[in-house]
């Protein structure tokens, strides 16, 4: 009987179901007491407010730089709390998740309901599926060759390691959250959240501007205060989250799949990663780099992802991409993973693409 259960599980995996993987996750991984979620939210909020206050009084650029780094991390930490809330993982009621999610997304200038639409309903259900997943979706060598020189230049910028923030800002934040027309059923909720987020940005800028003018009586003083407390943290957040999302789903050994080949198992188990960050960094990142179990089941709260990852890797030891996060690996990935061959299931550099297209007499600049 046990042998039959194993065989049934293997057949289910081949057919693409995630059920055997979810069954391997212990029930304790789904525990999400309200006090625990609230403690993370208020702790991260206190850090954010404290660092923002410090930036109000510190003006020396040499001192501002390290403080800005912590400020950016504090924005990231609140965003991860909001991200978990958007999945309904952090609290046991929709109302709690929605309220905390909307508040925690404000420092990163994100529109909660637009994020839910794009992230929960598109990226997660269709991870690394051709024509569906819009997050770091690669283009083929032929598609790149057909681009204008301006589009090629933009591609080279966005798919370089320094340009991941530009990609996130334009392709995710701007095109999928701010300047897009949502489906009819989402119009009202997204419009209201855009107004909520926009009001926060404007009111914070006005408050900082008044404070800056009262202290410096100069336009430069006003702009410098708004920049260091509000604008630079947002830009830094985009740069950091862009690189984070990139390494989650773009690496030489991670495949993207054609529509007919894609399954839930392939997308969530083979198209995601577990990256081990330096000790202490999870104070801010909240285990977001332990990404495979999060894609297997979005209901797992962030602080239980390690538990879920251990269980999944025990049952599927040869499938999960689990390794230390290294900046050098990130740089190498951005050099090797520029374009994608969906027929062969492989990443290509621009140089690889030139060789690939030589026989087709197409040019990659």
C-alpha angles and dihedrals in degrees: 000000000000089000090053090051091052091048091048090051092051091050091049091052092050089051088055105251122148093206096101089051094048090047089057092059113093118240090239089069089071096055109121112169114191094235092059096051091045092049091056092046096049093042092053091043091052091051091049094049092044094051092044089053090050091052090053091062100034113077104158106109092217090058094038094060098067091039090052089054091057090043091055090050090051090054089050092051093052090046091054089051088052091045091055091046091051088057091050089241103116100058137026098238133056091229094057092046092048096047095046092040093055093046095045092051095057098086090054091048091236125154105229100208093044089051091051091052097049101033104036100033102036115016098043100041093046105031112173092353116143113250095007114060106070097187109101090337105179126227124223125247090253092052091049092049090054093055124104118253089256092054090046091052091050090049091052090051097046095044094050120092094249090046100057089096091054089051092051093046094050106030101035109021101033104030098034101034113023113021104036136096109241124214114275095257091054099043098094098043093046092045090052092048092048088054091048093050094042091050090054092050093048097042092048090049092048092049092048090045093054091047092048093050093048090055103038107017088214137106090230091056091051094048094043092053093048090046098051097041101037117008103041092049089053093049091046091048091054090050093049099041090045091058091044094053090045095057090045093066110008118074133121092254096046115091130210114210137222114243094257094047097046121103132171090251093052093045099048101031103033099029098055138062145219109215121183112220126200115284113276097022092099087071083081104019095050093211093298088143089064085080108152097072089045089058093043091057122003091197093076110102116234096251091058098050093098090055091050093046092055091051093047094047091049090057097036104027098160099048110053116088100227121166142124117284111244128176090221091058089051092053092047091049092053089052095047099037108061104118134013136227105208092185094058096028096233140123121239135201119221088260091052089050093053090055092043093052097041092091090050092051092235121139128228109193 
